[in-house]
Amino acid sequence: MTQIGTFTRTRSGYQGQIQTLTLKRDVLVVATGNDAAGAPDYRIHADSEEGPEIGAGWKRSSQKAGEYISVTLEDPALARPIHAILFQNGDDKSSWSMHWSRQRDRGGKE
């Protein structure tokens, strides 16, 4: 998996930057407070909370990865949505990384 972002934990979610070969953007991951089945736990905005919504995130957990956020990023410039994972860096509860995998993006297993 390729790291495409670094984030810090905030009161309302996470704040950081996504950077690839063609994209560099400040991003906020904001908790929705919505408990409806299937509804995203987070909304992802470019630049600020008032910035355009560019994706959503769902809380997940696994034995191997622990707690993480499954993220879908969308933009009209993208051929298809980007699927990524936002997870904690080791024991540092304030430091998080976003990773993307082409294999997962194609519907394959990680």
ChimeraX attribute file (.defattr): number of C-alpha atoms within 10 A of each C-alpha:
attribute: neighborCount
match mode: 1-to-1
recipient: residues
	/A:1	13
	/A:2	11
	/A:3	16
	/A:4	20
	/A:5	22
	/A:6	20
	/A:7	24
	/A:8	17
	/A:9	15
	/A:10	12
	/A:11	8
	/A:12	13
	/A:13	17
	/A:14	21
	/A:15	21
	/A:16	20
	/A:17	19
	/A:18	18
	/A:19	15
	/A:20	11
	/A:21	6
	/A:22	5
	/A:23	9
	/A:24	12
	/A:25	13
	/A:26	15
	/A:27	24
	/A:28	27
	/A:29	28
	/A:30	21
	/A:31	18
	/A:32	16
	/A:33	11
	/A:34	11
	/A:35	9
	/A:36	8
	/A:37	6
	/A:38	8
	/A:39	13
	/A:40	19
	/A:41	20
	/A:42	24
	/A:43	21
	/A:44	27
	/A:45	21
	/A:46	18
	/A:47	16
	/A:48	15
	/A:49	14
	/A:50	9
	/A:51	12
	/A:52	13
	/A:53	19
	/A:54	18
	/A:55	20
	/A:56	22
	/A:57	25
	/A:58	18
	/A:59	14
	/A:60	13
	/A:61	11
	/A:62	8
	/A:63	6
	/A:64	6
	/A:65	10
	/A:66	10
	/A:67	14
	/A:68	19
	/A:69	19
	/A:70	20
	/A:71	25
	/A:72	18
	/A:73	18
	/A:74	17
	/A:75	13
	/A:76	8
	/A:77	7
	/A:78	9
	/A:79	8
	/A:80	12
	/A:81	16
	/A:82	18
	/A:83	20
	/A:84	24
	/A:85	22
	/A:86	25
	/A:87	21
	/A:88	20
	/A:89	14
	/A:90	8
	/A:91	7
	/A:92	9
	/A:93	11
	/A:94	12
	/A:95	16
	/A:96	21
	/A:97	19
	/A:98	25
	/A:99	18
	/A:100	18
	/A:101	18
	/A:102	14
	/A:103	11
	/A:104	14
	/A:105	16
	/A:106	11
	/A:107	9
	/A:108	9
	/A:109	8
	/A:110	9
